[in-house]
Amino acid sequence: IDKKTAAMASEEIDWGGSVSEEGMIMTKSLSKCIHTGLSNPLTEPVNCSLIKGDYIYFHYGCDGQDDRGWGCGYRTMQTMASWLSLNWTPPKYYDRPPPSIPEIQQALVTMGDKPGSFSGSREWIGTFEASLVLDYFYDVPCKLVHIRGGGAELEHVAVEELHQHFDKHGSPVMMGGDKDNSSKGILGVCTGDKGSYLLVIDPHYYGCHLEKTELQKRGWVMWKGVSSLDQSSFYNLCMPQTAKKRI
C-alpha cells in the first residue's frame, strides 16, 4: 500500500465520551482498518472479495466497560456500526458514532425484542439482535443467512454468500453460531484451489491500545481457513444491505 493509504490505516479516531475507571482501557482512541497490510492467504486466489471503506475496531473493554465473557456480539456490531457511520448515507446517519452497549440494550427494549430487565444486564446478543439494532440506528436492512453445520455448507453456501455480499455491498459481516458461539466479524473471503479463507476480526481482545501490526501479529485480525471452523456448529451471518447507499 502507498504512504497515504498506510497513514489513513494507522489513524486513530476519538469518538469522545467518557471512559470508566474500571478495567484496563485507559484511552478513548480506537484503531482504524486494522486488517490493512495483511497478505492474501493464497498466492494465486481464484476469487478474493474484501470490505470496501473504513471501519473502527471495537473489542472487549475498549470504552472502559469490562464486558469479557458476554460482550463479543456487541463489539462486533459496533465495528459494523462504525463502518456505517463512516460510509453510509443519507447524511443524517453519517458520522453517527456507534451506539454504546447501554444504548444497544435500551434500543432492543424499546423495540419490544427484550424485556425491561435486559437493559443493564450482561446478556449477550447475536446476529438477529444485531440486525435489529443496525436498522434502528442507521435505517439499514440486514440479510440473515443460516448455515447448517458441515464442511460442504460452509465451503459452498457461506463462501458464495460472502463473495456476493462483499462484491455488491462491501460492508463488514457478523458471524456467530451455536457450538462455536464466539461472535466474529468477517471482512473478506478468498477462494482458491486449496479451499477458502475468511478474513476474521476478533472482538475478544482485552487490554491497552495496540498498534495495528501488533494486533495482526497476535491474531486479532487474520485469515482463517473455512476448514478450521467448527464443522459440527451451525453459523448465522448478518449482512448489512448497503449497495447504492455508500458515500
C-alpha positions in Angstrom: 0.0 0.0 0.0 1.2 3.6 -0.6 2.2 6.0 2.1 -1.1 7.9 2.1 -3.1 4.7 2.5 -0.8 3.5 5.2 -1.2 6.8 7.1 -5.0 6.5 6.8 -5.0 2.9 8.0 -3.0 3.8 11.2 -5.2 6.7 12.1 -6.8 6.7 15.5 -10.3 8.1 16.0 -11.6 9.6 19.2 -15.4 9.3 19.3 -15.5 11.4 22.5 -17.5 10.5 25.6 -16.3 9.3 29.0 -14.3 6.3 29.8 -14.9 4.5 33.1 -12.1 4.0 35.6 -12.7 0.3 35.8 -10.8 -2.1 33.6 -7.5 -1.8 31.8 -8.5 0.5 29.0 -7.1 4.0 29.6 -7.7 5.6 26.2 -10.7 6.8 24.2 -8.9 6.2 20.9 -9.7 3.2 18.8 -7.8 1.8 15.8 -8.9 2.1 12.3 -8.8 -0.5 9.5 -6.5 -3.0 11.3 -6.5 -5.6 8.5 -4.6 -3.4 6.0 -1.2 -4.8 5.1 -2.1 -8.4 5.7 -1.0 -10.7 2.8 -3.6 -12.7 0.9 -3.7 -16.3 2.3 -3.3 -17.8 -1.2 -0.6 -16.9 -3.7 -3.0 -17.2 -6.6 -6.6 -16.9 -5.4 -9.3 -17.7 -7.9 -11.5 -15.1 -6.2 -10.9 -12.6 -3.4 -13.6 -10.2 -2.1 -13.0 -7.6 0.6 -14.6 -4.9 2.6 -14.8 -1.5 0.9 -14.4 1.6 3.1 -13.1 2.3 6.6 -14.2 0.9 10.0 -13.1 1.1 13.6 -12.0 -1.9 15.6 -14.2 -2.4 18.7 -13.2 -5.1 21.3 -13.7 -6.1 24.9 -13.3 -3.2 27.3 -12.4 -0.6 24.6 -14.7 2.0 26.1 -13.9 1.2 29.7 -16.8 -1.3 30.3 -15.5 -4.7 31.2 -17.7 -7.0 29.1 -15.5 -10.0 28.9 -17.4 -13.3 28.6 -20.6 -11.7 27.2 -19.9 -8.7 25.1 -18.4 -10.0 21.9 -21.6 -9.7 19.9 -22.0 -6.0 21.0 -18.4 -5.3 19.9 -18.7 -6.9 16.5 -21.9 -5.0 16.0 -20.2 -1.7 17.0 -17.5 -2.4 14.4 -20.2 -2.8 11.8 -21.9 0.4 13.0 -18.6 2.3 12.7 -18.5 1.3 9.0 -22.0 2.6 8.6 -21.2 5.9 10.3 -18.2 6.4 8.0 -19.6 5.1 4.7 -23.4 5.2 4.9 -25.9 7.7 3.5 -28.3 9.5 3.9 -26.4 12.3 5.7 -28.4 12.2 8.9 -26.7 8.8 9.7 -23.2 9.9 8.6 -20.8 10.3 11.4 -23.3 8.9 14.0 -21.0 7.2 16.5 -21.6 3.5 17.1 -24.1 3.0 19.9 -22.8 2.1 23.3 -23.7 -1.2 25.0 -26.3 0.5 27.2 -27.8 2.2 24.1 -27.9 -1.1 22.3 -29.7 -2.8 25.2 -32.2 0.1 25.6 -32.9 0.1 21.8 -33.8 -3.7 22.0 -36.1 -3.0 25.0 -37.7 0.0 23.2 -38.3 -2.2 20.1 -40.0 -4.8 22.2 -37.5 -7.5 21.4 -36.2 -7.7 25.0 -37.9 -7.2 28.4 -37.0 -4.3 30.6 -34.6 -6.4 32.7 -32.4 -6.8 29.6 -31.2 -3.2 30.0 -28.1 -3.0 32.2 -27.7 -6.8 32.1 -24.8 -9.0 30.9 -26.9 -10.9 28.4 -25.3 -11.4 25.0 -26.7 -10.6 21.6 -26.4 -12.5 18.3 -26.9 -11.8 14.6 -30.6 -11.3 14.8 -30.4 -8.7 17.5 -27.5 -7.0 15.6 -29.8 -6.7 12.5 -32.5 -5.1 14.6 -30.1 -2.6 16.2 -28.4 -1.6 12.9 -31.8 -0.9 11.3 -32.9 1.0 14.4 -29.9 3.4 14.5 -28.9 3.5 10.8 -32.0 2.5 8.9 -30.2 -0.3 7.1 -31.8 -3.7 6.4 -29.7 -6.8 7.0 -29.8 -10.1 5.3 -29.7 -13.1 7.7 -28.3 -16.3 6.4 -28.4 -19.6 8.3 -25.6 -22.1 7.5 -26.2 -25.6 8.7 -23.2 -27.5 10.2 -20.8 -29.3 7.9 -17.9 -28.5 5.6 -19.9 -28.6 2.4 -22.4 -25.9 3.7 -19.6 -23.7 4.9 -17.4 -24.1 1.9 -20.1 -23.6 -0.6 -23.1 -21.7 0.8 -21.4 -19.4 3.3 -18.4 -18.7 1.0 -20.7 -17.9 -2.0 -22.9 -15.7 0.1 -19.9 -13.8 1.4 -18.4 -13.3 -2.1 -21.6 -11.9 -3.3 -22.0 -9.6 -0.3 -18.6 -8.1 -0.4 -18.7 -7.6 -4.2 -22.1 -5.9 -4.0 -22.2 -4.2 -0.6 -18.7 -4.1 0.8 -19.8 -3.8 4.4 -18.5 -5.9 7.3 -20.4 -9.1 8.3 -21.2 -10.6 11.7 -20.9 -14.3 12.1 -22.0 -16.4 15.1 -23.1 -20.0 15.8 -24.2 -22.5 18.4 -21.3 -24.7 19.4 -19.0 -22.1 18.1 -20.8 -19.2 19.8 -17.9 -16.7 19.7 -19.0 -13.7 17.7 -16.7 -12.7 14.9 -16.6 -10.1 12.2 -15.9 -11.0 8.6 -14.0 -8.5 6.4 -13.4 -10.6 3.4 -13.3 -14.0 1.7 -10.6 -15.6 -0.5 -11.1 -18.7 -2.6 -8.6 -20.8 -4.4 -7.8 -24.4 -5.4 -6.9 -25.3 -1.9 -10.1 -24.0 -0.3 -11.5 -20.8 1.1 -10.3 -18.4 3.8 -12.2 -15.8 5.8 -10.7 -12.5 7.0 -11.8 -12.6 10.6 -11.7 -9.6 13.0 -11.9 -10.9 16.6 -13.6 -8.7 19.3 -12.2 -10.8 22.2 -9.0 -8.7 22.7 -8.9 -7.0 26.2 -6.1 -4.7 27.2 -4.4 -1.5 26.4 -4.2 0.0 23.0 -2.1 -2.0 20.5 -0.8 -0.9 17.1 -2.2 -2.5 14.0 0.9 -4.6 13.4 0.8 -6.0 16.9 -2.9 -6.8 16.6 -2.1 -8.7 13.4 0.8 -10.4 15.0 -1.3 -11.7 17.9 -4.0 -12.9 15.5 -6.8 -10.5 16.5 -7.3 -10.0 12.7 -6.2 -12.8 10.4 -7.1 -15.0 7.5 -8.6 -18.3 8.8 -9.3 -21.3 6.7 -13.0 -22.3 6.4 -11.9 -25.8 7.2 -10.7 -24.6 10.6 -14.2 -23.6 11.7 -16.2 -26.0 13.9 -17.7 -28.4 11.4 -20.4 -29.5 13.9 -21.7 -26.0 14.6 -24.3 -24.1 12.6 -23.5 -20.5 11.8 -25.5 -17.4 11.1 -24.5 -14.4 9.0 -25.7 -10.8 9.4 -25.0 -8.9 6.3 -26.0 -5.2 6.0 -27.6 -4.4 2.7 -25.8 -1.2 1.8 -25.5 -1.3 -2.0 -26.0 2.1 -3.8 -26.2 4.0 -0.4 -22.4 4.2 0.3 -20.7 7.5 0.2 
